[in-house]
Amino acid sequence: MKPITSEFDIAAGLDALLTLDPRLGDIVARAGPVPLRLQPAGFAGLAEIIVSQMVSKASASAIFGRLAAKLSGEVCGAGVIALGADGLFGVGLSRAKASALLAIAEAEIAGRLDLQGACCMETAEALAHLTAVKGVGPWTAEVYLMFCAGHPDIFPVGDIALVHAVHHAFGRDEKLKGRDLAALAECWSPWRSVAARLFWAFYSQALRRAADPLG
């Protein structure tokens, strides 16, 4: 598995996708630049993904900024445990997100979660390792592996913006979800992570707002 680590890798992936599925030509032309958005692996990267769920980009940035300030700039498991639930509530985190961050911190410190090591695992193994921790669902694990580990062949079918993007791009009568969307994405393997970035970029252009999880 060669990770996606540069804009060159994105360009190579797009070229390969056009060969795999010529229908994507118009989508590539309309999407504009397809960003890499690679983030450092580790606790802070996963925490930022969790903070960003179900809130606007501005709100996520503000909450994560307050969390980082509380922890003197270093968002880490030990710091989160020291803050405790009340401290996490104080920066604006919901009960569910605070519980998830605490569970991740405890698992990492106990040695049950290896966020760096997961980046080197094969995708299925890495997903199983991450989702074994309470509060880390499939979407969270997939986005972490895409944007913090550079896994090249992931298509998060549970991402609402991605569902809408594929629907809008292909002009389908019904939105594909779950297994049907996963089946459609099979033809973009082994570059599904680039395909996902492409559809997010396409949707961002169509709606004039950020669509990808770390946009």
Secondary structure, DSSP 8 states (H G I E B T S, - for coil): -----SHHHHHHHHHHHHHH-TTHHHHHHHH----------SHHHHHHHHHHTTS-HHHHHHHHHHHHHHTTT---HHHHHHHHHHHHHHTT--HHHHHHHHHHHHHHHHTS--TTGGGGS-HHHHHHHHHTSTT--HHHHHHHHHHTS--SS---TT-HHHHHHHHHHHT-SS---HHHHHHHHGGGTT-HHHHHHHHHHHHHHHHTS--STT-
